[in-house]
Amino acid sequence: MDWDTLRLLQAVAEEGSLRAAALRVGVSQPTLGRRLRQLEDEVGVVLVIRHARGVELTPEGQAALDVAHSVEHQVEELRRTLTGRVVDVSGRVRLSCTAPVAMEVLPPILARLRTDHANLGIDVVVDSHASDLDRREADIAIRMFQPRRASLVARRVGESFTALYASRSYVERFGLPRTLDELGEHRVIAPDRDKLFVKLAEDVGVDLDLAAFRTDSFGSTLAWTRAGVAIGALVGTLAERDEDLVQVLEPLQRYPVWLVTHADLLGSAAVRVVWERLAEDLPAVFGAREEP
């Protein structure tokens, strides 16, 4: 079993099809397929299952892929040691995060990653509910709670909070509520159907039936709040950077911010590059802060 054949298996796993993998590594599809069959004959097990939608790895194939990631990482470290410079990486990394992080935090980070690694692709899964890293729904996740599974590697990168905000134009027209009772007399953007956010609103005493507007879209809430339409719940660590927004009342919720991946994936050069950049940049956004 040689590294070059493992590299082909890695390309197949990351691209999801023989055709795309062949284009990526610069060989013909028949050649790639033949090399994979030779590898399967050599180890005596099936590594790749072919179906109408593409290919997927068997458990044995996943084990071989883990070895490929480890070898790739060791080769990368050797190159860095010998050349004294960062070697470009390729492949795709799937990153899971919430909408506020995707919209307000990731843009400069993604831009820097693409500038430094032109062959690196990043798929961003925007979801308020955690992707399952053990099921490989994502390679890396930015989470607002501490992971508990032993199979995961986690690093705390800071903390944040959710609070109500109003634009200065809204405050000039309608004033600033000082209590929850006064809040009931104002135009408020409340959650609609997302159970997590509905419960949060109800726990702090927000009457959803009396809300002027309801939506589960963070982007809409942010835009409407900035436009002075109503008071909306935003991620405080991000909203406080906008000089036009004023915090209303005390924070609704506080939570830690964690960077998480599966232990096996840190052997991948592509995953490690994204992990290290996030670990470097996120503390500047979510780092230790004084009470608002």
C-alpha positions in Angstrom: 0.0 0.0 0.0 1.6 3.3 -1.1 0.8 6.9 -0.3 -0.1 7.8 -3.9 -3.0 5.2 -3.8 -4.2 6.4 -0.4 -4.2 9.9 -1.9 -6.6 8.7 -4.6 -8.9 7.2 -2.0 -8.8 10.5 -0.1 -9.8 12.4 -3.2 -12.7 10.0 -3.9 -14.0 10.4 -0.3 -13.8 14.2 -0.4 -15.2 14.7 -3.9 -17.9 12.0 -3.6 -17.5 10.7 -7.1 -14.8 9.0 -9.2 -15.2 11.5 -12.0 -14.6 14.5 -9.7 -11.8 12.8 -7.9 -10.1 11.9 -11.2 -10.3 15.5 -12.4 -8.8 16.7 -9.0 -5.8 14.4 -9.0 -5.2 14.6 -12.8 -5.8 11.0 -13.9 -8.4 9.4 -16.1 -11.5 8.0 -14.4 -10.7 4.4 -15.6 -7.2 4.7 -14.2 -8.5 5.9 -10.9 -11.0 3.1 -10.7 -8.4 0.5 -11.6 -6.0 1.8 -8.9 -8.7 1.6 -6.3 -9.6 -2.0 -7.3 -5.9 -2.9 -7.1 -5.8 -1.5 -3.6 -8.9 -3.5 -2.6 -7.4 -6.7 -4.0 -4.2 -6.0 -2.0 -5.9 -5.5 1.3 -8.6 -8.1 0.7 -11.7 -5.9 1.5 -14.0 -3.6 -0.2 -13.2 0.1 0.4 -15.6 1.9 -1.9 -19.2 1.3 -2.7 -20.4 2.7 -6.0 -24.0 3.7 -6.5 -26.1 5.9 -8.7 -25.5 9.1 -6.7 -21.7 8.6 -6.6 -19.6 6.6 -4.1 -19.3 6.1 -0.4 -16.7 4.5 1.8 -17.2 1.2 3.7 -16.1 1.1 7.3 -12.9 -0.4 6.1 -12.6 2.4 3.6 -13.1 5.0 6.3 -10.3 3.3 8.4 -8.0 3.6 5.4 -9.1 7.2 4.9 -8.1 8.0 8.5 -4.7 6.6 7.8 -4.5 8.7 4.6 -5.3 11.8 6.7 -2.6 10.9 9.2 0.0 10.3 6.5 -1.0 13.6 4.8 -0.5 15.5 8.0 2.9 13.9 8.6 4.0 14.7 5.1 2.7 18.3 5.5 4.7 18.7 8.7 7.8 17.3 7.1 7.5 19.8 4.2 7.1 22.6 6.6 10.1 21.5 8.6 12.3 21.1 5.4 11.1 24.2 3.5 10.4 26.6 6.4 7.2 27.8 4.8 3.5 26.9 4.8 2.6 24.6 2.0 -0.7 25.1 0.2 -3.5 22.6 0.9 -6.4 21.4 -1.2 -9.7 19.7 -0.6 -13.0 20.7 0.9 -13.9 21.3 4.6 -17.5 21.4 5.9 -18.1 24.0 8.6 -21.2 24.2 10.7 -22.3 27.4 12.5 -25.2 29.6 13.3 -26.5 32.3 11.0 -25.0 35.2 13.0 -21.6 33.6 12.9 -21.9 32.9 9.1 -23.0 36.5 8.4 -21.0 38.6 10.8 -17.9 36.6 11.8 -16.9 34.3 8.9 -16.5 36.7 5.9 -13.0 38.0 6.7 -11.8 34.6 7.9 -13.0 32.8 4.8 -11.4 35.5 2.6 -8.1 35.1 4.3 -8.2 31.3 4.0 -9.0 31.5 0.3 -6.1 34.0 -0.2 -3.7 31.8 1.6 -4.9 28.5 0.1 -6.4 28.9 -3.4 -7.2 25.2 -3.7 -9.1 25.0 -0.5 -12.9 24.9 -0.6 -15.2 25.5 2.4 -18.9 24.4 2.7 -20.7 26.3 5.4 -23.8 24.7 7.0 -25.9 27.4 8.5 -28.1 25.9 11.2 -29.2 26.9 14.7 -29.2 23.2 15.7 -25.9 21.3 16.1 -24.7 19.2 13.2 -23.7 15.7 14.2 -19.9 15.5 13.8 -19.8 11.8 14.6 -22.1 11.2 11.5 -19.8 13.5 9.5 -22.5 16.1 8.9 -19.7 18.6 9.3 -16.0 18.5 9.8 -15.8 21.5 12.1 -18.5 23.2 14.1 -18.7 26.5 16.0 -21.1 25.8 18.9 -22.7 27.8 21.7 -22.4 24.9 24.2 -19.7 22.6 25.5 -19.6 19.2 23.7 -19.6 16.1 25.8 -18.7 13.2 23.5 -15.2 11.7 24.1 -14.7 11.3 20.3 -14.7 15.1 19.8 -11.9 17.6 20.2 -13.1 21.0 21.5 -11.5 24.4 22.3 -13.2 27.2 24.0 -12.7 30.4 22.0 -14.7 32.8 24.2 -18.2 33.6 25.3 -21.2 35.6 24.0 -24.8 36.6 24.9 -28.1 37.3 23.3 -29.8 40.6 24.1 -32.5 42.9 22.7 -31.3 45.8 20.5 -32.9 48.9 19.0 -31.5 51.3 16.4 -30.9 54.9 17.4 -33.5 56.0 15.0 -36.1 53.7 16.7 -35.1 55.1 20.1 -35.5 58.7 18.9 -39.0 57.9 17.7 -40.3 55.6 20.4 -37.9 55.8 23.3 -36.1 53.1 25.2 -38.0 50.6 27.3 -36.5 50.2 30.8 -38.5 47.2 32.0 -40.2 44.1 30.5 -43.6 45.8 31.2 -42.5 48.8 29.1 -41.2 46.4 26.4 -44.7 45.2 26.0 -45.7 48.7 24.7 -43.0 48.6 22.0 -42.7 47.1 18.6 -40.8 43.8 19.0 -39.5 41.1 16.6 -40.1 37.7 18.2 -39.3 34.2 17.1 -41.9 32.3 15.1 -41.6 28.5 15.1 -38.1 27.6 16.2 -38.6 25.8 19.5 -35.3 26.8 21.0 -35.8 30.5 20.5 -39.5 30.4 21.3 -38.7 28.9 24.7 -36.0 31.5 25.3 -38.5 34.3 24.5 -41.2 32.8 26.7 -38.8 32.2 29.6 -38.0 36.0 29.8 -41.6 36.9 29.6 -42.0 38.0 25.9 -45.7 37.6 24.8 -45.3 36.2 21.3 -49.0 36.9 20.5 -48.4 40.6 21.1 -45.2 40.8 19.0 -45.4 43.2 16.1 -43.4 40.8 13.9 -42.3 37.2 14.1 -39.6 35.4 12.2 -37.0 32.7 12.7 -34.6 34.4 10.2 -31.6 36.0 11.9 -30.8 38.0 8.7 -34.3 39.5 8.7 -34.2 40.3 12.4 -30.8 42.0 12.0 -31.9 44.0 8.9 -35.3 45.1 10.5 -33.6 46.1 13.7 -30.9 48.2 11.9 -33.7 49.8 9.8 -35.5 50.9 12.9 -38.6 48.8 12.3 -38.7 47.2 15.7 -36.6 45.9 18.7 -34.9 42.5 17.9 -32.9 39.9 19.7 -29.3 39.7 18.4 -26.0 38.2 19.4 -24.6 40.9 21.7 -20.9 40.3 21.1 -21.6 41.1 17.4 -24.3 43.7 17.8 -22.2 45.8 20.1 -19.7 46.5 17.3 -22.5 48.4 15.5 -22.5 52.0 16.8 -26.1 52.5 15.6 -27.5 49.7 17.8 -28.4 50.3 21.5 -28.9 47.4 23.9 -32.3 47.1 25.5 -32.5 45.7 29.1 -30.3 43.0 30.5 -29.0 40.1 28.3 -31.5 37.3 27.7 -28.9 34.5 27.7 -25.2 34.0 28.1 -23.2 31.1 26.7 -19.7 29.9 25.9 -18.4 29.6 22.3 -16.6 26.4 21.4 -14.7 25.2 18.3 -15.3 21.5 17.8 -14.1 18.8 15.4 -13.8 15.0 15.4 -10.5 13.8 16.7 -9.8 11.7 13.6 -10.2 14.7 11.2 -7.3 16.7 12.6 -5.1 14.4 10.6 -6.4 16.1 7.5 -4.2 19.0 6.3 -7.3 20.9 5.0 -9.3 20.5 8.2 -6.3 21.4 10.3 -5.7 24.6 8.3 -9.3 25.7 8.8 -9.2 24.7 12.5 -6.0 26.6 13.2 -7.3 29.8 11.5 -10.6 29.7 13.4 -8.7 29.0 16.7 -6.6 32.0 16.0 -9.3 34.5 14.8 -12.4 33.6 16.9 -11.0 34.7 20.3 -10.7 38.2 18.9 -14.4 38.2 18.4 -15.6 36.1 21.4 -12.7 36.7 23.8 -13.1 37.4 27.5 -15.0 40.6 28.0 -16.4 42.7 30.8 -20.1 42.5 31.8 -22.2 44.8 29.6 
